[in-house]
Amino acid sequence: NWSEGGCPEPQDMAVIVRGERKLNLTTGETIYANADMQVVDPGDSRLMTALQTKLKDSTCEPGKKEVVYEGTNELAKEKFLNNLDQLAAGEKERVDQLRKILMAISPKTVTATAGSPAVDKTTDSKVSLTQDKALSLAQGQLGTCDCTSRNVALSQTNSNTWTVTVTDNGLNDDSMTAKQIMATVSYQNGMWTWMTNQQLFRCAPGRGHQNFSAELCL
């Protein structure tokens, strides 16, 4: 996971696994169902050790380190995903949960919900998801943010599918300072679709964890 802007600090990094399932509909269309799951949490000692080879001096804050993007995804795959036996029991359960989410999506359920309203439509067959478009989609799905800032980070996974990470900072909440929503956004048949996969929180001082985590704040 990579934050939008700023400098990615090692203690904020996590390993997120993405799964994809191909579905052939009775209409003759082929679509791809995608889902993400955070498998290795931020601050994990194994991940922190692995990232030591991918650090450089922070360009944001003197005296700190930030993670180098190039080669880090490959490092995470080699360390945790090439052999799932390297994962802890709870982490394997998350991978299984990801599989179950994908297997629960069938051509029948997709066809049944195909008529439900989508976020937006466009006629451009070569459309690309931009920051502004992702922010607009997030606004439509999540509503306005009662916060000081909303940032959007994009990662394209195939020709028409992106992973979108929405970070709301400075929340007007006494227990949380920030919230992060991870979603899969795809473009099919002139229509944008949004599927929220995970929601993470960063707690206020004294109210719980200080890194993004699915654990609720106190």
N, C-alpha and C positions, 0 to 999 in steps of 0.2 A: 504494500500500500504506500502511496506517495501523496503527501499533502500538496495542496495547491499553493504555490508561492512559498516563500520562506525557505528554511533549510531543514531537511528531514533529519532529525536527531535519532540515533540508534535506539534509544529507549521507547520511541514512538512507533517503531516499525513492527509490522506483523506479517504473517504468511497467510495469504488468502488463496484458497483453491477455487478454481472455476471449472464447472462441468457443463457439458453441452449434449443435448439429445436431439436427434433428427426425427421429425414426425412427418409422415406422409398422410395428408388429409384425404377424405373421400371426395373432396372437390377437385382433386388432382394437384393441389398445391403442396409444396414442401416447405415446412418452417423449422426453425431451430429453437428449442427451449433451452435457456441458459440460466444458471444459478451460481451464486458465489457463497462461500462459507469461510469465515476466519477460522483457521485450524490451529495456528500457533500464535498465541497472544503477544502483545507488546511487552517488552521487558523479560521475555523468556531467556534463561541463562544460556541455553544452547544457541539461540538465535543471536544473542549479544556477542557470544564468543565467535560465531561464524562471521559476523559483520565486522570484526576487527580488521579484516583484510580489505574492507571496502570503505574505509574512513578517510576523510581529509579534514584539514582545518576548516572550521565553519566560516562561511563568508557573511554570516549574519551576526555572530556574536564571538568576539575574540576569546580564545581560551577554550572554546568548545569544539566538538567534532560534528560533522554531518556525513551522511551516507552517500556514497557515489552511486549513481543510477546504473551506469554501464556494468553489465555482468552480474548484478545483484539477483535478478530473477533466476538466472541459471544457477547461482550459488544456492538459493533457497531450494530449487528443485533437487539439486544433488544432495543437499544436506537432509532434506525431509521427505521428498516425494518420490524419488527414484525407487526407494524401498520403503513401503509404508510401515514395515516393522520398526523403523526408526522413530515412529510416532508413539507418543504415550497413549494409554488406553482411552482417555477422554478425547484426545485428538482424533483417534481412529473412529470414535463414535460420531464426531462431527463430519468426517468424510462419509460415513454410512448414512448420516442424516441428509447430506447433500445428494447422495444417490437416491434416497427415498423421495426427496422432493422432486427430482427429475422424473423418476419412474411413476410418480403420482399424476404427472401430466400426460394425458393420452390424446390421440387424435379426436376422440369423441368429446372430451371436455373442452379442447381448444375450439372445435367447431361450434359447440354449444354456446361459447362465450364470444364468438367472433363478431356478433352483432353489438356487443357492448361498446359504449363510447370510448374512443381513444383520446389521448392527450392532444394530438394535432395531426393534420394531414398536409401533404405536399405532393406536387406532381413531378418533381425533379427526380428522375431515376438514378441520378448519380449524386444524391444528396449526401452531405457529410455533416456529422454532428459537431457544432461549434460550441464554444464556451457560452455565448449568448443564448443559443438555442437550448443547451442543457440547463441553463439557469431558468429559462422560461418554462421548460418542462417540469423542473423541480418546483417552481412556484405553483404550477397547476396541480401537481400531485401532493405537495406538502403544505401548501398555503404560504402566506407571508411569515417571515421569521421574526419572532419577538427577541431580537438579538442585536448586537452591534455590527455584525458583518456576516455575510453568507458567501462562502467560496465553493467553487465547483472544480473538481479535477476529473479529467477524461483519460481513458485508456482504451484504445480500439483493439478489439479481440478478433474480429474478422471483417469482411467487407461491409457489413451493415449492422454490426453490433458493437456496442461500447459498454465499458464499465464506468459508471458515474459515481463519484464520491462527493457528497454534499456535506460541507462542514459549516455548522452554525456556531459562531463564537460569541462570547459575551452574552449568554442567555440571561433573560430576566427571570432567574430562578434561584432560590436560596440554597439548593443542593447541587446544582450542576452549573458548570461554566461553559461547557461546549457539548454539542451533539453532532454525531457523524452518521449519515445515512448512506448506505451503499446500495446501488441499484444496477440492474441490467436494462439498457435502453437499446431497442432495435428498430430498424426501419424495414417494414414489409408491406408490399402492395400499396405504396403511397401513404403509409400511416406509421406514426411513431407510437411505440408501446413502451411502457415503463413497468418494471417489476422490482419492487423493493425487496432486497435480500436480507439485509441486516441493519441493525441500529446500535450504535455504540455511544458511550457517554464518557465525559471527563468531569470528575466531581470537583466541587468547591473545596478549598483547603479545610481539612478537618471533617469532611463529609464522605470520605472514601478514596478510591484510587485516583491517581493523578494522570494516568495514561488512558487512552481510549480503550474501553472494555465494554462487553455486553452486560457486565454486572451492574446492577442498579446502585445508585448512590444512596447514602444514608439520609 
